[in-house]
Amino acid sequence: MTVFLTITGLKPLGERVQQTSSFDPKLLLPMPQQCSFMNENEYVLKGKITVQTNLDNDDDRIINILEQESMLRNWGREVHFTVEFLKNGGIPNAKIPEWDASRVPDTHAALFAQQGYTLTSKGETITIVANHERGLFYGITTLLQVAGNHGIIPEISILDYPSMEIRGVSDENARGQAGSVEGLKRYVRYLGLMKINTLQMNLEDMFRSKSHPKSSDEYRGSYSKEEINEICDHAKKYHVDISPIQTTGGHYDNVFLLPEYKHLAEFEHVAMCFDISNPEIYSYLEDIIQEEVNAWNTTTSFHMACDESWDVGKGRSRKLVERIGIGNAYLEHYTKCYHIIKTALERKHGTGNFRIYIYHDILINHTEVLEGLPRENLVIDYWRYSPKEKYPDLEKIIAHGFDFVVSPSVMDYQRIHPSLSNSEKNIINLITFAYKKSKEMNAWRQFKGQVNTSWGDYRNENPRDLRLYGYALCATVSWNVNPWLDFTNRAHNNFASLKHFKESFYRHVVGTVDHEKGVRLEYITHAIEDGKLFRSRFGFNLLFPKLWTHPLQHLRKERARHYPEAIEMFEKGMALCDEISSSSRDLHGYTKAVRLSLQLHRLYCKKVLIGRKIKKCKPDKLDLGKEDRKRNEVISGIKEIIGDFKKAKNAYQDAWLLNCKPNCNDFLLGQYDWMVDFYAKILECYHERIAFREPSIPSEYIYTPATKKCIPGMTVRFRHTFVMGEAPARAWLQAFIINHGTITINGTRVGDVEYRNTLSFMILEHCVKYWDITRFLKEGTNIIEI
């Protein structure tokens, strides 16, 4: 049935009105497929406005969104809506245009029917017509952007539909920052208003299972079924499909660190993969998956992940892999997981009502998997985080007949600020390459869309809301891909559609009144990596680690000649953030996160510059009286940076709590306190004119010599004997061990340490252990064994 919504009662825009429409279809986000002006007449939403619709009055979600969003704009306060639900064929005040699909290409007819709409503004009437309520909602999101800040509507005709079915984001919630319920509900609103229809939540260990509770659930802030139900119910209003990414292969480090689940892992210690030779894992997965299907109760989709499962066949499953081969082992495991998920979804939603995603990076290397995987409603998630223009191995996925989506990245992981230019290239290139290649191979039905990713490697220190810029870019490229098909990396800086996007992001998503300020701010944030003033040694994904090194720790010299100018640039950006936040109607979390990013980059530059002065000005070497000016200058700089770290800590905590649960940030916040303490101790040395204390703890790596052949799984034993003249007053031991070690002193067990190179939170949280060992030591000979 065709659904419609009419808005009548617009007022002609009088000659004395100073404001005129700033409407430009190229500045809508996303840009509509077809838009034409009827004439130069303009009308304004003001006073009494009548809304009529043939939607069921028991389902007034769309009307509520129209009213709520109107109130966030200047004109909304001057409008009084009267809503009429036309039941049983009631006659609307305005003539409803026919639902006409003749102008839509055959390749997109189904998408037009499912998600498309027409919007017509003529005289005092606006009419939105769609074949489905979702299309009507998208028509309203376009109307809100056309109306802008002043409610001025030109006489236009828009016919619109998406270039691809799935337009989504994969949101990180497992590696430190977990979105709060209210924070995720805010994200859902932003996504829905940008016509994004898919939100996948990366989970790892972050679901609170009743059948398999974890000892870490409270500490981690794992999501309960009730929390997920609340988010999903909210998302229905915005036509956003929320589903879980639940690993069934690797990246399960957080769970396998826990003693109660080690028996399911490929290794006893620091495992990331399931032991696929153990039948118990399928009972476990069946329970978890069924619970999650019931929690994410509004979706028929489920992502089984299975990426980066490098451990398989190297531990407990080695015999299985040697017997049937790695390809068949993967196929057997994937097929079992597929059927577990399919059964759970069909039990909930009915036969055939399911869609299962799986990452491509492991399966693409095994012919057995490519040929033997079930095809029914399976979608291969092809991810690549590179700015290159071509992705040739995608052809293998297409040639094997799989439905697929592509996943670029906002490139925010391990960085203070996302790598904006590389992310822009990655998003545009990967989506357009997939779109063109699927058409070239006559496989356009297989290409389902894109899911843009955000990750939080190594505790997810990167400010969360900075991902929203990349989310918005993927929204506009995947809704209407046509303006982006001619993009090249060489044309990046001057590509017209990208310039339009940057303005439209601030205009429609952030809601700035002065869009030029947004464009200036984007220039500064892009200059972090693209400009000439700030060039960090070892790259931008090491800025956080270098920000937290001790001020006296030896590091290679930084190229800091332009850092004073960079500081000035960052401060201008911070001021712009304040101005935009004070005048924008929306998304204050984004400008707060940008300000924090600029604040941390400024702090990094200051740390490098004051560090140089400290190293040149040793407090115990200064001539009394002769070098007081130099000493006082350093003291002043140290006091300033102590204050800067304190302010940055407060800003970081505020930004975290805006949209995240309060869990798992103790270590990150503690780093600011450490830096304050380090500088305070340096300051004491200047006041007392004494030498700096060496910041490093004398220690050495101990390891098996390279000449000894190391057998996988072999236990290596180290022993050290030392003599103490008397028992110590106090003694401590700190240990960092790869991969697992047990420490004993004089035959008594002290404790265990385990670590592997991992992106996951729990191992990083527990990889360095520290013990008071006073009671283990004695006068005379002592033996420490590892």
N, C-alpha and C positions, 0 to 999 in steps of 0.2 A: 504494500500500500504506500502511495506517495504521502509524505508528511510535509507540512508547511508551517511557516510562522510569518505572520505579517505584522509590521509595525506602522501604525498610521498616526497622523497628527504632527508631523514635522512642520517646522515653520520656515518660510522663505528667509534666506539670509539677507537682511536689509543692507542698504548702501552705507549706512552709518556704522555698521559693525566693523570693528578694526580687524578682527581675526578672519582669515580666509582658510580654506582647506589647504593643508600641506600634503594632500594625498598624492602618492606616486606609487603605482603598483610594484615598481622595482624595489621599493623600500618596505614592502610587506614581508613578514617573516612567518611562514615561507611565502615566496612569491607565487601568486595563482597562475594556473595554466593559461587561462584566457581572460582578458579584461579589456573592456572598451568603454570610452566616454560617450554618452548620448548627446550631451551638449555642455555648456559652461555653467548651467544653473547649479546652485548649491543651497542646501537646506540644513537646518540645525535641529538637533534633538533638544527640546526645551519644553517645559510646562507639562500639560497633560498629554500622555502618550498611551495609545491603546495597542495592546499586544493580543493577537488572536492566533490560535493554533489548533490543529486537530489531534494533537497529542492527548493521551489519556490524562485527565486531571489528577489521577492517582500518582502519576509520574511527572512531577514538576521540577525535576533536577535541572533541566536546561533553562527554564525560566528563572530559577533561583540563581544560577550562575550568571545569567544576563544581568539581573538586578544587582548582585554582589559586585561583579566586575565594573559595572557602571559607576558604583559609588566610589571606586578607587580613582576615577577620572574626574576632572573638574566639572564636566557637564552633568555627571550623574547626580550631583546635589540639586540640580535645577529641573530634574525630570521626575514626574509622578506617573508610575506605570499602573495601568489598569489591565488586568489579564483576563481574557475570556477564552475558556476551553469550549470549542465548538463540537458538541456531541451529536451523534446520529445525523451527520451530514449537514450541520448548521452552515449557514451561508456567511462567508467572511465579507468584511467591508470592501476588500480589494479583490480584483480578479487575480486568480492564481495561474501563473504561466504553466503551460504543458511541460511535463517531464520529457525533455528532448535529448536523446543520446546520439543523435546523428552527427554531431560535431566532435565526437570522441573516437579516437582510433580503435579499431577492433581489438588490438592488443591490450587496451585499457578499459574496455567496456565493462568487465566484471568489477574492476576497482571503482569505476564511476558509480556503478549500481550499489556497491557496498559502502563506499566512503565519500562519494562525490556530492556536490550540491550546486545549485545556481543561486546567485544573489543579484537582485535587481532593485535599483533605487530610482524611482521616477516620481517626481512631484513630492507630495507629502507622504509617500508610501515606500516602505522597504519590504521586499518579499524574499524569503529564503525557502527554497524547495529542495527536497532530497528524497531519495528512495528508502532511506533508513535514518533512524534517529541520530546515529553517529555522524552522518553527513550534515544533518541539521545543526548539530553541535559545532562542527567545523565551520559552517557558514557563519555562526555567531562569533566564533573566534576571529574570523576575517572582518566581520562588521565592527567589532571592537577596535581593531587596528585602523580600519578606514576612518572611524570617528575620531581617533587620536585623543588628544587632551581636551579638545574644545567641542566635540560632538558635531562637527560639520561634515555633512555627507554630500558628495557630488552625485550627479545623475550618472550612474554607471551600470554596466552589466558584466557579471563575472560568472564564468563556467569553470569549475575547478574539481580536481580529483588528484590522487597521488600517483606518482610515477612507479611506486612499488608498495606492496602490501604491508610489509613489516618495516616500521621506522622506530628503532628502539635504542635503548641505552642499557649497558650492563653496569650496575652501580656497586662499587666496592663497599662491603660492610663487614669484612671478616678479619682484616689484618691490623686492627687498632681502632680506627674510627668506625663506630656503628651508628648509622642514622637513627635518631630518636623517632618515635612514632609521629610526633608533630612535625619534625624535620622532614621525614619522608612524605608526609601528607602535603607539605609545602612543595616539595619537589614534584610530586604528582600533578599539582596544579600548574606549575610552570611547564611541565612536559605536555600536558593536555592542551594548554593554550597555544603551544607551538606545533600542535598536530602530531606529536609523537604518541604512538599507541602501544608501546611495549616498554616495560621496565623489568629487567632481570636483576635479582638480588644475589650477589655472590655471597655464599654462606660459609663454606667449610664447616666450622664447628658451631655456627651461631644460631642453630635452631635448638630450642629447649624441648627435647623429646621426653615424653612420659614413660615410654617403654624402655628407653636407654638413656637415663639421666647421666650427666657428666659432673664430675667433682668441680669442674671449672665454670659451670653455667652462671653462677651468681657473679663471680669475679669478672667474667667476660661480658656480662650483660646480654646473654643469649635471648633471642626473641621467643616469646611464648606464642601458642596458637592464638590466644585472644588478641595479642598485639598485631599479629599478621592479619587476622580477620578484620580488625579495625582499619588497617591500611588498605586492604583490598576493597572493603565496602566504600571507602572514600574514593578510591581510584575508579570505581564504576561510574561515578558522576562525571568524570573527565574522560571516559572511554579509554583509559589506560589499562592494559592487561599486565598484571603483576604476576611474575612466576619466579620460582627458585632456581638457582644454579647450585645443585647439590653434587659434589664430586663423588664419582663412583670408581675412580681410578687412582689419581695422585692428589697432591696438595691436601693431604689429611694429617699433616704434621701436628696440628694443634690437638687432635684427638689421640693420635698414637703416642704422644708424650705421656698421656695419662696411664697409670698402671693398669686400670681396669679394661683398657682396650688394646694393650700391646699384643695380645694373642691373635688379633685380626690383621696384624701388620706384616709386611714383607720382611722386616728385620725386627729384632727385639728392641733395638734402640734407634732413635732418630730416624724412623721410617717415615716416608711420605706416601707410600702406596699400599693398597690392600694386598694381602697374600691371596692371589686369585686361585691358588690350589686348595684353599681352605673352604669347605662347604658352608661353614658357619657365617662367612661374610654375607652370603645371600639371604640368610634369615635376618641378619642385622639390617641389611639394606632394604629388604622388604618391609620391615617394621618402620624404619625411618621414612621411607618414601611414602608409605600409606599415610603416616601422620602429616607429612608435609602437603600431600595432595588435599587432605582435609583442612589444613590451615590456609593454604592458598586456594580457597574454595571457589573463587570466581573465574579461575583460568583452566583451560584444557591443555596448557603447555607445561613442559618440564625440561630443564637442561641437565643432562647427565655428565657434562664436563668431559672428563677423561683426557685432559691435556697433560703434557709434560710428565708422564708416568715412567720416568727413567729407571726406577728401581726394579720394575717387573722382570722376573727371571734371574735376579742376582742374589736372592736370598732363599726364603722358604719355598718359593715357587720354581726354583731352578730345575728340579727334576721333571716337573710338568713341562716346562719350556723345552728342555732337552729331548723329551719324549715326543712331543707333537709339533714343536717349532713355535717360535715367538709369534708369527702371524696367526696361526690357528689358535694359540692361547688367547691372544687379544680378541679374535673373532668370537670365540666361545664365551669369553667374559662379557663383551659388549652385547652379545645376543641375549644372554641371561638377564643383564640389567635392563635392556630394552623391553623385554617381555614383562619384567616386574613392574616397570613404570607404566607400560601400556595397560596392564591388568588393573593397576590402581586407578588410572585416569578413567578407563571405561567403566569400572565399578562405580565411580562417582558421577560420570557425565553421560554414559551410554556408549553403545558400540560405535566405534569409528570416530568418536569425539576426543581426539588427542593429537598432540604434536610434540615430538621429542627432538631436542637439539643435542648435538655432540660436536666437540671441537675437532679440527681437522689434523692437527700437527703430528699425532702419532699414527693414526689410521692411514694417512696418505702414503706412508712408506711400506705398506704391507698389502700385496696383491690379494691375499686371502680375505682380508677385511673389505677391500674395495669391491670385490666380487661377491662376497657372501653376506654382507650386512643386510638386514631387513630394510625394505624401501618404504613401507607404508608409513606415511606421515612423519618420516625422518628428515630432519634438516641438518645438513653439515654446516657448522659455524667455522668459516674460514677466516682466521685472524692473522693480520700482518701489521706491524707497527713500524713501517718504514715510509719515508717520503718519496720513494721511487715511483715512477709513472706506470710501470708494468709489473704484473704478478703472474708469470707464466705457469706456475704449478697449479693455479686455479683451474686451468684447462683440464687437468686430470680429474678433478671433482666433477666438472661439467660433462666430460666425455663418458664417465661411468653412470650418468643418468641421475645423479643425486639432486634433490632440491637443496638449495643452499642460501645462506646469508653471508655477508662479509662484515668483518669487525675491525674497523680502524681504532685509533686510540686518541684520547684527549692529551696523552703524553704528560701526565701529571705525576707519575710515580717517581719517587726518589728525588724530586725537585721541589724547591721552594715555590717556583712559578712554572706552570706548564710550558713546554717548548712550543710556543704558539705557531710559529711559521712551519715547523716540521709537522705539527699536528694538522694544520690546515691543508698542507700538501697531502698528507696521508689520508685524511678523510675524503677530500675531493678526488684524488687519484684512484683510491681503491674502489669507491662507489661507482665512479664513471667507467673505470676499466671493467668492472663486473657487468655493468649495464650494457656496455658496447660489446663485450666478448660474448655474453649470453645471446645477444641478438645475432651476432656474426655466426655463432654456432647453431643458430635456430633452436635455442634452448631458453628463450625468454620466460617460458612458463616455470622453469626450474629456479630462476632467480627471484627469491622472495623478498629481498630487501637488505637492510643493514642494521647492526646493533653496535653502537659506539661504546667503547669500553673506558672505564676509569679503574685504576689499580692503586693499591696502597702498600707497595713493597716496603719492608723494613719498618714496621710499626705505623705506617700510614701517617707520617708526619706532615705531608703536604696539605695545606689548607683546603678543606673539603669543597667549599662553594666555588672555587676557581674552575672546577670541571664544567660549570654551567655554560661557559662560552663555547666550549667544544660540543656540548650537547645541542646548543642552539644551531651551530653550523651544520651538524649532521641532520637536524630537522629540516632545514631549508633545502639542502642538497638532495635528500631522499624524497621529499614531497614533490619537488619539481626539478628534475635532474637536467632538463634541457639547457638552461643558461650556463651550466657548468661543463658541458661536454667538450668545449674547446680549450679547457684549462691546460696549461703546461707549467712546469716548475719555473721555466724562464720568465713566463708572464706573471708570476705570482704577485709581485709587489704592485703591479698596475692592472690586475685583472678586475674589470668593472664590477662583476657580480660580487666579488669578495669585498670591494669597497662599499657597495650597497649594503652587504650583510653587516659590516661593522657598524654602520650608522643605524640600521634597523634593529640590531641587538640592543643598543642603548635606548632607541626610541620606543620600542614595543615590549622588550623584556624587562629592562631596568626601569623604563618609564621616565627617562630624563626629559626635562623641559628644554634644556639647551643641549641639543644633540652634538654640537661641535665640541663640547667639553668631553663627551664620551669618545669621540674620534681622537682628540688630543691624548686622552688617557690611554687609548689603545696603542698609539704611537710609542708612548713611554714603555708600556708593558712589552711590546714587541722588541724594543731596543735593549731589553735585558739580555737577549741572546743575539740579536741582529745588529746592534749598534757597535760603535767603536770605543765607547767610554768604559764599558765594563767587560773585561775579559778574564775570567777566572781560570787559573791553572788547573788542569785535570778535569775540566768540564763542569757543567752546571748540576749534574746529578751528584756531585760531591760537595756542594755548598753546605748542606746541613752538617755532614761530618766535620768539615773544616770550621764551621761556626762554633762547634763545641770542643775543639781541641784546646788544651791548656795554653794560655797566652805565651808561656815561655817554652813550649814544645817546639823543637826544631822542625821547620817545614821549608821546603824549597821556596825561593824568593818569588813573590807574586808580582806580576806586571801591574803596578798600581799607579802609574804616572797620571792617568786620567780619573783616578778615584775621587778626587775632590769635585770634579765636574759631574761624575756619576752621582755622588751624594746630592748635589744640587738638583739633578734631574729627578731622583727618587723623591726628594722633598716636594718638588712641584707636583709630582704625581699624587702624593699623599694629600696635598692641598686640594687637588682636583677631586679626589675621592670624597673629601669632606663637603665640597660644594655640591657634588652630584647627589650625595646621600641626603643633604638637607633639602633638596628641591625635587627629588625623584619620588614617584608614587609607589615604588615596588622594589623588590629584590635587594633590600639593604644588606643582606648577607653577602652578596657578591662584591659590592663596593667595599664592605668591611674586610673581606678576604683579600681583595686587591691591595687595600691600604696596608694590611698586615704583611703581605708579600714585599711590598716596596720598603716597608719599615725594616724587615729582616735583611733585605739586600743592602740598605743603607748601613745597618748595624754591622754587616759583614765587612763593608768597605772601611768603616771606622775602626773595626778591630784590626784590620791589616795595617792601617796607617798608624794607629797608636802603638801597635806591636813593633813597628820599625823604630819608633822613638824610644821605646822601652829598651830595646836591644842595644841602641847606641848610647844610652844614658844609664849606666850601671850605678845604683845608689851608693855603693861602697867605694866607687872610684872617683866621685865628683869632688872637685876642690871646693872646700867650704868658702862661701862668699862669692867666689869667682863664677860659679856655674849655677847660682841659685835661680836665675831666670829660666834656664833650660829645665832644671828640676821642677820648678813651679808649673811650667808649661805641661810637663808630663803628668804631674799630680792632677792638674785641672782636667786633662784629657781622660785620666783614669776615673775620676769622679763622674765625669759626663757619661762614660760608657757603662759604668755601674748603674746609673739612672736609666740609661737606654735599655739595658737588659731587663730591669725591673718593669719598665713600661711595656716592653715587648712580651714579657710573660703574661701580663694582664690582658693584652690584646689577643694573644694566642688562645688563652683560656676562654675569653669571651666568644671568639670566633668558633671554637670547638663546641661550646655549649649551645650555640644558637641552633644548630641542626643535628647535634650528635648526642648520644648517651654519654654520661659522665665517666664511663668505665675506661680503663686502659690508657690513661694519659699521665699517670703519676711519673713515670720515667721521663717522658718528654718535658713536662713542666719542671722536673727536678734539674734538668740540664741548665735552665736559666739560673736557678739558685747556685749551681756549681760555679757558673761563670762569675756571678756576683762575688762568691767566696774567693775564687782564684784572684780576682782583681783586688779584692779587699786585702788579701795577704801581700800582694805586690805593693799596694799602697803603704802598708805597715813598714815594709823595707825602706821605702823612700823617707818616711817620717823618722825612722830610727837610723837611717843611713847605714844599713847592713846589707850584706850580699843576699841575692835571691836564693831561695831554697830550691834544690833540684826537684822538678815536678814529677819525674818518672820514677817508677818503682823498679829497682834493678831486678831483672828476671830474664830467663832464657827459654827458648823452645827446646824441648827434648824430644827426640824422634829416632826412629830406626834409621840406621845409615843407609845411604842409597845402594850400597853394595849388597845389602841383604834383600833377598827376594821376599816381597810381602804377599802373602797368600790371602785372598779375600776371606774374611771371617776368622782369620788367625788372631789369637790373643797375643799381644805384645806386653811384656812385663819390664818395668823399670824399677831399679832399687838404688837408693842413695843412703849411705851411712855417714853420720856426722856426730861429733863429740861436743857436749856442752859441759863447761866447767861447773855450772850450777843450774838448777831448775830455773826457768825464766819466770819473771813476774807476770808477764802477759805475752802471748804469742798468737799470731793469726796466720792463716793460709788462704790464699786466693788461687783458684784454678780455672783454666779454660782448656777444655780437652776436645779434640776431634778424633773419633766420633763419640766414643763413650769410654769413661774410665771410672774405676773404683779406687779410692785412696785409703790406705791404712798407715797408721803410725804405731810402731812397736807392736804390731800384730792386732791392733784395735781398729775397726773400721771407722773412718771419719765421715765418708759420704761418697756420693756419685755425681758426676757431671756428664752431660751429653750435649753435643752440638753438631749441626751440619749447616752448610750454606743453604739458607732457606729464606723465603719471603714471609713466612708465617710468624705469627705473634708469639705463641707460647714458648717455642724453643729460644727465640731471642730474649724473652723475659727471664729464662732460667739457665742461660748458657754459661754464665759466670757465677761461680759459687764462692762463698766467703765464710770461713769458719774460725771461731775462737778455739785454738788447739792447745791452750795452756795445759789442760789436764792430761793431754796425751804425751807430753814431753817429760823427760827426767834428766837428772844429772848423769853425766857419762855418755855412753854410746846410745844413739837413737837411729832407728831405721825407718825411712819413709818409702813406701812401695806404692806404685801406680800400675 
